[in-house]
Amino acid sequence: MREIRHANSLGICLGFAAAVHHFLRDAAATQAFADECIAVSVEHQLPLWHTMGMMFRGWALAEQEGGEKAIAQMFEGVTAYQGMGMGLGARLCIALLAHAYLKVGKCEDGLGVLNGGLALVGECEDRFCDAEIHRVKGEFLLGTTPPDPAAAESCFLEALDLSRRLAARSLELRAATSLARLWGRNGQAVRARDLLGGVYAWFTEGFDTADLQEAKALLDALGG
């Protein structure tokens, strides 16, 4: 795509390359593609791809460095996205921002942003990341003062159900990992191991990715 010198096509490719590496939780690669996406978008005045680059760059910074800088950059991206009147991708933007709050440990603030953002976008059509939104909400509920493990468990179960209905195996693994971790803490190690082990066993590749490594570490800790 770089060779054909078509700026809009290059912006699309770079933005989606950043998205793919974000789902793989490869922050360095996400930032590299997002930085190039931003540069191309600024040079050729492509506001949509610029916004996408800002969002994924903010996520990558939060993963690698944390801090207010990443969250501020993501807010700038969300605001620009809303200003363009975009609906498609809005829930993904909210999920990315919520991840940043979770990474820096601001659970109360993150929960407020998550609930407010979902109310703002309403019932838009792109629901593919709803399972992850419910999972992150559950993590927030465990990090608030006082924590609410019962409500968190409900969120994780909802995330698990949504991911299964979509046959979204990666999101199912994330939901199962969060739920198994909670059950393990609550003295339900066998139940946790059975759940996570069953989901983990489906995978035949990608064992060097962060999600599968995290799941395997938890299984080992649970005695599986």
BALO-511697 format. One line per field, with one value per residue (C-alpha): y, x negated, z negated; residue number from 1; residue in three letters. Coordinates in Angstrom, 3 decimals, always signed. Layout:
BEGIN
Y: c(Y  ...);
X: c(X  ...);
Z: c(Z  ...);
num: c(NUM  ...);
residuo: c(ALA  ...);
END
This chain:
BEGIN
Y: c(+0.000  +2.343  +1.700  +2.815  +6.174  +6.404  +8.308  +7.337  +3.638  +3.841  +5.560  +2.784  +0.056  +1.676  +2.280  -1.289  -2.627  -0.702  -2.197  -5.766  -5.362  -3.768  -6.908  -8.916  -6.629  -5.760  -2.168  -1.398  -2.508  -0.735  +2.511  +2.176  +1.744  +4.414  +6.929  +6.338  +6.556  +9.932  +11.210  +10.218  +11.678  +15.019  +15.255  +14.492  +15.945  +12.706  +13.456  +10.043  +8.072  +10.699  +10.087  +6.322  +6.743  +8.962  +6.410  +3.480  +5.530  +6.544  +2.912  +1.922  +4.697  +3.626  +0.044  +0.998  +4.093  +4.738  +8.238  +11.139  +11.837  +8.699  +9.341  +12.977  +11.896  +9.351  +11.931  +14.145  +11.282  +10.448  +14.110  +14.412  +11.180  +12.375  +15.725  +13.970  +12.391  +8.877  +5.963  +3.006  +2.305  +4.464  +1.561  +0.465  +3.979  +3.684  +0.269  +1.640  +4.546  +2.242  +0.052  +3.104  +3.902  +0.278  +0.297  +3.313  +1.955  +4.707  +2.381  +4.824  +7.371  +4.646  +3.262  +6.722  +7.242  +3.791  +4.218  +7.770  +6.831  +3.904  +6.108  +8.617  +6.183  +4.264  +1.312  +1.799  -1.185  -2.156  -4.422  -6.653  -5.217  -5.368  -8.508  -6.666  -3.643  -5.858  -7.564  -4.270  -3.010  -6.079  -5.315  -1.758  -3.048  -5.149  -2.106  +0.339  +1.117  -0.998  -3.675  -5.356  -8.942  -10.052  -7.337  -8.016  -11.700  -10.767  -8.616  -11.408  -13.906  -11.481  -11.003  -14.774  -15.196  -12.393  -13.668  -17.182  -15.958  -14.195  -17.143  -14.576  -16.940  -14.330  -12.287  -15.501  -16.261  -12.813  -13.127  -16.640  -15.469  -12.621  -14.869  -17.697  -15.274  -14.059  -17.588  -18.614  -15.803  -16.903  -20.474  -21.970  -23.122  -26.301  -24.426  -21.754  -24.307  -26.205  -23.037  -21.564  -24.904  -25.663  -22.336  -22.476  -25.979  -24.709  -22.758  -24.418  -21.402  -17.933  -19.160  -16.294  -13.708  -11.884  -13.250  -16.894  -16.404  -14.760  -17.575  -20.226  -18.528  -18.454  -22.095  -23.020  -21.021  -22.796  -26.151  -26.890);
X: c(+0.000  -2.915  -4.082  -0.865  -0.973  +2.770  +3.003  +6.530  +5.911  +2.637  +4.394  +7.012  +4.361  +2.240  +5.252  +6.450  +2.920  +2.823  +6.216  +5.059  +1.938  +4.041  +6.194  +2.958  +1.938  -1.312  -1.663  -4.944  -3.662  -0.349  -2.150  -4.383  -1.431  +0.595  -2.268  -2.573  +1.200  +1.187  -1.688  +0.007  +3.311  +1.768  -0.118  +2.928  +5.661  +7.498  +9.358  +11.004  +7.771  +6.036  +8.604  +8.149  +4.400  +4.798  +6.998  +4.670  +1.580  +3.198  +3.960  +0.369  -1.021  +1.259  +0.055  -3.614  -3.787  -0.406  +0.262  +2.501  +0.835  +2.284  +5.775  +5.709  +4.729  +7.537  +10.068  +8.920  +9.518  +12.955  +14.010  +12.862  +14.645  +17.892  +17.480  +17.492  +20.844  +19.465  +21.431  +19.531  +16.581  +17.859  +18.136  +14.603  +13.386  +15.083  +13.517  +10.059  +10.492  +11.750  +8.658  +6.469  +8.226  +7.904  +4.191  +3.543  +5.775  +8.409  +11.360  +13.959  +13.169  +13.059  +16.423  +17.957  +16.450  +17.577  +21.167  +21.388  +19.902  +22.252  +25.241  +24.011  +23.584  +26.759  +27.726  +25.308  +24.868  +21.243  +21.624  +18.602  +16.665  +19.553  +18.136  +14.895  +16.781  +18.627  +15.371  +13.576  +16.580  +16.243  +12.568  +13.491  +16.041  +13.323  +11.060  +13.551  +13.808  +15.431  +15.119  +18.288  +17.334  +20.944  +21.574  +18.173  +19.038  +22.275  +20.307  +17.822  +20.641  +22.330  +19.028  +18.628  +22.157  +21.802  +18.458  +19.840  +22.864  +20.518  +18.087  +15.424  +12.848  +10.276  +12.846  +14.174  +10.668  +10.359  +13.750  +12.947  +9.595  +11.172  +13.927  +11.533  +9.261  +12.215  +13.407  +9.881  +9.660  +12.998  +11.881  +13.419  +10.191  +11.639  +14.525  +12.149  +9.730  +12.490  +13.835  +10.542  +9.014  +11.900  +11.554  +7.758  +7.808  +9.587  +6.513  +3.912  +1.689  +0.827  -0.659  -3.152  -0.342  +0.342  +3.865  +2.830  -0.264  +1.858  +4.409  +1.688  +0.076  +3.428  +4.106  +0.718  +1.514  +4.870  +3.152  +4.136);
Z: c(+0.000  -0.598  +2.974  +4.675  +2.827  +2.127  -1.155  -2.204  -1.567  -3.481  -6.394  -6.500  -6.436  -9.142  -11.375  -11.096  -11.553  -14.836  -15.734  -15.061  -17.200  -19.942  -20.043  -20.286  -23.201  -21.423  -22.591  -20.818  -17.397  -18.001  -18.728  -15.672  -13.305  -15.108  -14.880  -11.133  -10.744  -12.512  -10.375  -7.103  -8.300  -9.240  -5.963  -3.830  -6.077  -6.878  -10.134  -10.587  -10.376  -12.488  -15.215  -14.942  -15.225  -18.300  -20.044  -19.459  -20.259  -23.552  -24.349  -23.564  -25.765  -28.614  -28.293  -28.224  -30.410  -32.011  -33.272  -32.461  -29.111  -27.562  -28.915  -27.758  -24.258  -24.151  -25.339  -22.489  -20.084  -21.488  -21.344  -17.734  -16.821  -18.380  -16.640  -13.275  -14.167  -13.907  -15.356  -13.972  -16.236  -19.090  -21.519  -20.641  -21.495  -24.889  -25.484  -24.630  -27.023  -29.763  -29.329  -29.893  -33.166  -34.250  -33.452  -35.676  -38.455  -38.351  -38.736  -40.080  -37.367  -34.728  -35.775  -35.455  -32.008  -30.891  -32.044  -30.710  -27.364  -26.877  -27.678  -25.105  -22.211  -23.064  -20.913  -18.042  -15.773  -16.363  -19.365  -18.759  -21.710  -24.213  -25.808  -26.524  -27.843  -30.354  -31.346  -31.976  -33.941  -36.142  -36.720  -37.672  -40.190  -41.824  -42.081  -43.593  -47.299  -48.557  -45.863  -44.614  -43.708  -43.172  -40.596  -39.027  -38.687  -36.913  -34.466  -33.766  -33.213  -30.816  -28.975  -28.732  -27.366  -24.812  -23.539  -23.148  -21.241  -18.820  -18.726  -19.668  -21.143  -22.116  -24.022  -25.565  -26.810  -28.379  -30.076  -31.317  -32.670  -34.646  -35.987  -36.852  -38.696  -40.772  -41.510  -42.457  -44.984  -46.437  -47.110  -43.955  -42.328  -40.797  -39.213  -37.959  -36.517  -34.733  -33.127  -31.997  -31.046  -28.723  -26.912  -26.791  -25.304  -22.189  -21.043  -18.841  -18.107  -19.378  -22.640  -22.600  -22.820  -26.075  -26.568  -26.258  -28.403  -31.107  -30.960  -31.171  -34.178  -35.951  -35.131  -36.603  -39.741  -40.022  -39.798  -36.220);
num: c(1  2  3  4  5  6  7  8  9  10  11  12  13  14  15  16  17  18  19  20  21  22  23  24  25  26  27  28  29  30  31  32  33  34  35  36  37  38  39  40  41  42  43  44  45  46  47  48  49  50  51  52  53  54  55  56  57  58  59  60  61  62  63  64  65  66  67  68  69  70  71  72  73  74  75  76  77  78  79  80  81  82  83  84  85  86  87  88  89  90  91  92  93  94  95  96  97  98  99  100  101  102  103  104  105  106  107  108  109  110  111  112  113  114  115  116  117  118  119  120  121  122  123  124  125  126  127  128  129  130  131  132  133  134  135  136  137  138  139  140  141  142  143  144  145  146  147  148  149  150  151  152  153  154  155  156  157  158  159  160  161  162  163  164  165  166  167  168  169  170  171  172  173  174  175  176  177  178  179  180  181  182  183  184  185  186  187  188  189  190  191  192  193  194  195  196  197  198  199  200  201  202  203  204  205  206  207  208  209  210  211  212  213  214  215  216  217  218  219  220  221  222  223  224);
residuo: c(MET  ARG  GLU  ILE  ARG  HIS  ALA  ASN  SER  LEU  GLY  ILE  CYS  LEU  GLY  PHE  ALA  ALA  ALA  VAL  HIS  HIS  PHE  LEU  ARG  ASP  ALA  ALA  ALA  THR  GLN  ALA  PHE  ALA  ASP  GLU  CYS  ILE  ALA  VAL  SER  VAL  GLU  HIS  GLN  LEU  PRO  LEU  TRP  HIS  THR  MET  GLY  MET  MET  PHE  ARG  GLY  TRP  ALA  LEU  ALA  GLU  GLN  GLU  GLY  GLY  GLU  LYS  ALA  ILE  ALA  GLN  MET  PHE  GLU  GLY  VAL  THR  ALA  TYR  GLN  GLY  MET  GLY  MET  GLY  LEU  GLY  ALA  ARG  LEU  CYS  ILE  ALA  LEU  LEU  ALA  HIS  ALA  TYR  LEU  LYS  VAL  GLY  LYS  CYS  GLU  ASP  GLY  LEU  GLY  VAL  LEU  ASN  GLY  GLY  LEU  ALA  LEU  VAL  GLY  GLU  CYS  GLU  ASP  ARG  PHE  CYS  ASP  ALA  GLU  ILE  HIS  ARG  VAL  LYS  GLY  GLU  PHE  LEU  LEU  GLY  THR  THR  PRO  PRO  ASP  PRO  ALA  ALA  ALA  GLU  SER  CYS  PHE  LEU  GLU  ALA  LEU  ASP  LEU  SER  ARG  ARG  LEU  ALA  ALA  ARG  SER  LEU  GLU  LEU  ARG  ALA  ALA  THR  SER  LEU  ALA  ARG  LEU  TRP  GLY  ARG  ASN  GLY  GLN  ALA  VAL  ARG  ALA  ARG  ASP  LEU  LEU  GLY  GLY  VAL  TYR  ALA  TRP  PHE  THR  GLU  GLY  PHE  ASP  THR  ALA  ASP  LEU  GLN  GLU  ALA  LYS  ALA  LEU  LEU  ASP  ALA  LEU  GLY  GLY);
END
